[in-house]
Amino acid sequence: MATRLKVVCGFKQTNPENKDAQLLTFNAVTSGSEENKQFFKYTPGGIFQFYTINAEAAAQFEIGKEYYIDIFSADPIPAGLCAAPPPEAA
């Protein structure tokens, strides 16, 4: 089973201890369109945060822009999605 969230990018901050790392914060949408009202009805609040050290990945998220986040079980991986490559042996 999958769940879709609609969020807005609310915050981007460079980590002062690691200049390559950026913290991105997304908040559940609450208004602004009929679709957002429907999402608010089922997910009236929430925060999703993550750090990335990939500057290109961080650059694609704009403060104030809305995004979808799909959540589904990692096992098994749904058809059409590719898995991350396995970690290299140490």
N, C-alpha and C positions, 0 to 999 in steps of 0.2 A: 504494500500500500504506500502511496506517495502523498505528500502534503506540500502544497504550494503556499508560500508566504509572499506578500508584497511589501517591500520595504523602501525606505528612502535613505540615501547616504547622508548622514548628518554630521560626520566628523572624520577628518583625516589628520593624523599627527605622526611626525617623525619621532622615533624613540630616541631620547637624548643619550642613552647608553650605547646605542647601535644606530648610526646614521643611515645604514642601509635598510633598517626595518621601519615600516610604517604601520600604524594601527588604523584600521578602518572600522567605523561604527555605523551600523544601519539600524533604523527604528521602524517599527510597524507603521504602515500608513494609517491615517485617521480620517482624512477628508481630501477634498480637491476634485473628486470625480465620483460618478455613480459606482464605478468599479471599486474605488477605494472604500466607499461606504459599505459595500458587500464584504470586502476583506476585513474591515473593521468589525463588522458584525460577528465574525468568527475568530478573529485574532486581534482583539482591541488593544493589545500592548505587547511589546517584546523588543529585545535588543539582540542583535547579532554582531559580534566583534571578531576580528581576526588580525593577526600580524602577517605581513608579507615582507620578504626581502627581495622580491622581484619588482623592480621599479616600473617595468612595463605593465605588470598586472595592476599595481596601485594606480597608475596613470589612467586606466580605463574607467575608473569610478569617479564620478563628479558629485561634489556636495550639492544636495538639492534634487538630484536626479533619482527617479524611481527604478527599482529592479525587482525581479522575481527571484526567490530562492526556493529550489525544489529539494525536499528532504525525502529520502527513501532508504531502505535497508541497503547496506553495503554488500550483503551476501544473499543471494547471488546478484551479480551486476546486471541491471536490465539491458536487454538487447539494444544495440545502437550506441551504447556508451562505452568508452574505453577505460580500462583500469589504468591506474598509475603504474609505471614500470616497477618491477620488484627492486628493493634496495640492493646495491652492490654488496657482494660478500666482503667482509672486512678482512 
